[in-house]
Amino acid sequence: MYIGIDVGGTCTDAVLLSSGKVHATAKIYNTPENLLTSLVQALDSVMKGVSAEEIERVVLSTTMITNLIMERKYDPVGLIMMPGPGRKFQHYRNAHVHIIDGAIDYRGREIIPVDEQQVMQALKLLDAEGYDKVAVVGKFSTRNNQHELYVNDLIKKYQPHWQVEMGHRAGGRLNFPRRIDTTLLTCATKEKYHYFVQSVNEALDNRQIKAQVFIMKADGGTMTLASSEQSPVETIFSGPAASTLGAQSLTAAGETSVMVDIGGTTTDLALILSGKPLLSSQGVLVGDKLTQVRTLAVKSVPVGGDSVVEMVGKELIIYSERMGQPYCLGGSFPTPTDALNVMSLTKLGDKSKAWEAMEKLGKPVGYSPVEVANKIINLVVDTVVEEIENMFMGWEQEPAYRIWEVMQKRRMRPQNVVGVGGGAAGFVPQIATRIDGTPVLPPYAAVANAIGAAVAKPTLQVTMRADTEQNIFSVEEDGYQGRINQSPFGFEESLSLAKEWLIDKAKKMNIGDEVQNVEITRQEVFNIVRDFNTTGRIYDICVQTPRGIQWHIGAEGKLYEK
Amino acid sequence: MKNKTGLVFFPAFDWSIAPIHPEREERLLYTRDQIFEEGVLDLPQITEYRPQVATPHEIARAHFCVPDVDDQVLVAHRIAAGAAIRLSDRIMNGEIRNGFAIVRPPGHHAMRVVHGNRGFCSINNEAVVVEHLRRTYGIKRVAIIDTDVHHGDGTQDIYYHDPDVLFISFHQDGRTIFPGTGFNDELGGPTAYATTINIPLPPGVSDTSMHYVMDNLILPILKDFGAEFVVNSAGQDNHFTDPLGSMLITAQGYAEMTEKLKPDLAVLEGGYAIESALPYVNLAILLALAGSDYSNVIEPGNTGKIVENTQVTNYVRQVVDHLQLVWQKRGEISVSQLCGSNKYFQRQKNIYYDTEYFEEKQLEKVRACLECPGFVAIDSHAAQPKHSRSRIMAITVHNRCCKKCIEEAWEVYNDAKKDYRYSYVYMQDKTEDTFLIFRREDQKEWHTEG
């Protein structure tokens, strides 16, 4: 049996599943300041009457790191950066940032060596400021990590107790500014995350749960709890990913859907294209920091069931703030939920209060409560529909670097509008009508996020770049860089190397079963030609475990009765 | 919003002329690495767009592809041209202030008649975009400034008789480099005198003399001409490390030039120092367009000690002096001075297709009209290796042509249709955005409209 738990902003949801059937669900209102308590409560709730041995897998999705970052409760981190020639990064300079010499180029060749004196000077200043956490990041360090390793060694020598995070390990993709922020956040959250992992393990041990434990990532995949300690930032914004996978699981395989999760003050939208959740082409933005963390393409629209509605002149305006409960639930401001109630699209709240709210809004301008309610609902639907259209357009307009990428993309529009979360029921049918799709309000929509967590699968990816002129190869995800020991080393060899790497990685994480099939998502070969001679090749290969979900909980997703 | 710079980056990682040809998959690989690694695409002042695919009609507005667009133009070419169109549309609708199409394949050696690929080019990306701008937005005056080390002979050919398009090319002297043209006496036809300006430079020009040319010749001419839209054919082979050119320009030099030129749209042309120059020059130009600080974009190998030979400096000054005079006195040159009482001005051209090794022979006539730019009729024949030998007649009518010219142009078209010597007859009537192809073999005529 599989357990999925999603610790969200206000609630923690949990489900117990087996073979595509829902056995139990739970919804717990969070105890602020201690997410672990809610997590454990939810776990205990769905495990009632089930013995610990029956649990095969537990998957968690948590806002713990997201909250830490958004509330800026992470630890201060010093930064040593080696930007080399290119864009000016002087604006990074401040008390905790030290820009030093050292430069690597796009093929990993050294342009400017690191100056030991400058490193020592930076360490002295960081020490004087009281830092014991340092991020070391160089431009193109993913192509050659020698400079970062050199600085790391110096720190280890003179400040053995400092926690050092290196750019090539934390942010392997090409993007130096994002690598800096990803490395800083990794360094800043590791310690606190470690305590979280420890507490989760203790809680599971206490219940004799021996199942493998996974944690959700923003891209809809999972990683083992143990391996997540290396990259806590990968867990941010996993909630919307969980909801999207839930929507995917609750609809038929292969269909194109838009997931609409209407919450209190925001509505999350995600796309499932031909059965596969759409990944964002960019890393996630968290607070004011652009990271390299891969994420599903989720759009947050600042409108929800509890948003405050006001009449300005003859125009209705929906504000993104929440000022307490909807009027019909005892709040003091009219909200879209009140509008739904008046139109009998929700049973939530007190009917007379809802009418009162609409009347209050409409009276000064001569609208009847029903007119006002209609207008509010239309406004919400308009806003959401516009954003759905924007998302599809954005997807169609994603940059393309290859001829086939330009030519293969076809216009696509959703077959289904899948409503999940609390406020979906009232709006989803209207949204579906507007975009000519089928409204889907699946059973368990309220805990779709937890279902998504439970059906999520471990995902492993290996992006390998081999440069046979220099006889080197690197693995982006692990920050590994090594020499090629094979000769000849052609396309077949590079592909096998990437696959072996993936299989090894899976074995180390104890998820060897997941790599029976390996998907090749990119296989590019570039001839390196100098003076009309081919002097080497660059192989750029990306392999991964198949992306998918454990089960679809379709028509048979009835509550299991013993 | 208006302060943004648009970028279409289309490196065509799945296309090459041949595996070890300079125009191969690897060409923009390191540029990609540099631009991605610098994180410039995350800058709020830079927006990246997807290229679109130029339609056959959009291409036929600029070219006579023999026998037809699909026979000469690959998808890669259509995407590169489409990238420029995409950016021009965003500029015109105000979404961005300027744009940079870092695309391949290049285009500035592609002439009006296309029998094949020359100088790595099949269709002229700049001409396709200029025709799009004129037709879609009614833009009247356009300038194309070609800063590639090679003469932009294709662009010159297309606009030689067009007084509304100013074409300026500075390049390494044709006596020392492909395509062997672009001398300072190539100044445009009688109806478009001095709207073609060639600035042949000796090998060994550094940033200093290049800026001298910019400041004393190109910028003043550009100002006098008063273009509504400025396109930069941004070749990067003037770089001091380029394997084909012999110039000494640096990434800083290119960026500063871009800052002065302020093009609405820059389109990448040549540049084959794919490691030592392109990543840095492309980055520097992009930052310059976006109004960002490029002062730290110093390519390895640039020690700041590039010195120009004084002979070169002096020679460049003479070239500039001469052309300044030509520009100042351009008003004194009349159509009748250039072609006497002849009704037509005609040129004979031999055009060599260096990629596929064959030659085209052309007789180009322009009606020496006093009212309008005149129509142009081209009698061309070539033995394309992939098709058989064919002779064609192609007529192009400028969008400002007078009634008389239009009438006569259609007469020429209809007469040529009856003339057994021409396998294909083409008509490009820009007054109505019409394009016609007549095929003798089966007497078929195709017609497209925008």
Chai-1 contact restraints between the chains, C-beta under 6 A:
chainA,res_idxA,chainB,res_idxB,connection_type,confidence,min_distance_angstrom,max_distance_angstrom,comment,restraint_id
A,P85,B,N296,contact,1.0,0.0,6.0,A-B,restraint_1
A,P85,B,I298,contact,1.0,0.0,6.0,A-B,restraint_2
A,G86,B,E38,contact,1.0,0.0,6.0,A-B,restraint_3
A,G86,B,V297,contact,1.0,0.0,6.0,A-B,restraint_4
A,R87,B,E38,contact,1.0,0.0,6.0,A-B,restraint_5
A,K88,B,D293,contact,1.0,0.0,6.0,A-B,restraint_6
A,K88,B,N296,contact,1.0,0.0,6.0,A-B,restraint_7
A,Y106,B,Y30,contact,1.0,0.0,6.0,A-B,restraint_8
A,Y106,B,D33,contact,1.0,0.0,6.0,A-B,restraint_9
A,Y106,B,Q34,contact,1.0,0.0,6.0,A-B,restraint_10
A,I111,B,P300,contact,1.0,0.0,6.0,A-B,restraint_11
A,F140,B,E37,contact,1.0,0.0,6.0,A-B,restraint_12
A,L174,B,F36,contact,1.0,0.0,6.0,A-B,restraint_13
A,L174,B,E37,contact,1.0,0.0,6.0,A-B,restraint_14
A,N175,B,F36,contact,1.0,0.0,6.0,A-B,restraint_15
A,N175,B,G39,contact,1.0,0.0,6.0,A-B,restraint_16
A,F176,B,E37,contact,1.0,0.0,6.0,A-B,restraint_17
A,F176,B,G39,contact,1.0,0.0,6.0,A-B,restraint_18
A,P177,B,G39,contact,1.0,0.0,6.0,A-B,restraint_19
A,L290,B,D42,contact,1.0,0.0,6.0,A-B,restraint_20
A,Q397,B,R50,contact,1.0,0.0,6.0,A-B,restraint_21
A,P399,B,E48,contact,1.0,0.0,6.0,A-B,restraint_22
A,P399,B,R50,contact,1.0,0.0,6.0,A-B,restraint_23
A,A400,B,R50,contact,1.0,0.0,6.0,A-B,restraint_24
A,Y401,B,P11,contact,1.0,0.0,6.0,A-B,restraint_25
A,Y401,B,F13,contact,1.0,0.0,6.0,A-B,restraint_26
A,R402,B,F13,contact,1.0,0.0,6.0,A-B,restraint_27
A,R402,B,D14,contact,1.0,0.0,6.0,A-B,restraint_28
A,I403,B,D14,contact,1.0,0.0,6.0,A-B,restraint_29
A,I403,B,W15,contact,1.0,0.0,6.0,A-B,restraint_30
A,I403,B,V75,contact,1.0,0.0,6.0,A-B,restraint_31
A,I403,B,A76,contact,1.0,0.0,6.0,A-B,restraint_32
A,V406,B,I79,contact,1.0,0.0,6.0,A-B,restraint_33
A,F526,B,E25,contact,1.0,0.0,6.0,A-B,restraint_34
A,F526,B,E26,contact,1.0,0.0,6.0,A-B,restraint_35
A,F526,B,L29,contact,1.0,0.0,6.0,A-B,restraint_36
A,N527,B,P19,contact,1.0,0.0,6.0,A-B,restraint_37
A,V529,B,I20,contact,1.0,0.0,6.0,A-B,restraint_38
A,F532,B,I20,contact,1.0,0.0,6.0,A-B,restraint_39
